[in-house]
Amino acid sequence: MVFSARRLLLAALLVVAAVIWVRINKPVEGDVLLELTSRHGVTTADLLSLVALAMAVVIAWPSRRPSAPPRATPPAAPWGRGPGPTYGHDRIESPAPGRTPRGGHP
């Protein structure tokens, strides 16, 4: 399992936003969906915080893919940019002055 610092930071920011939203959503609360006590309950505006918390859990959950091992050599140049590896049969040789190229014809 792989933990990513970027994913954990994003999840933490979502949790902070969810907590802040629960504190400031009084003007737009809407209907009470679930009454917890006579003075407290879950309203429609609180659902946004629940969604943000669920997203934070999904984002922070470690991925199951293995981490990539560090590369020992730099990646090859993309096609059309810079020379790739050279091989003996890929070289183009020009004949010396006064000599014919391989194959016998000039």
HELIX and SHEET records of a PDB file:
HELIX    1   1 ALA A    5  ILE A   24  1                                  20    
HELIX    2   2 LYS A   26  VAL A   28  5                                   3    
HELIX    3   3 ASP A   46  ALA A   60  1                                  15    
HELIX    4   4 GLY A   88  ASP A   90  5                                   3    
SHEET    1   A 2 VAL A  32  GLU A  35  0                                        
SHEET    2   A 2 GLY A  41  THR A  43 -1                                        
END                                                                             
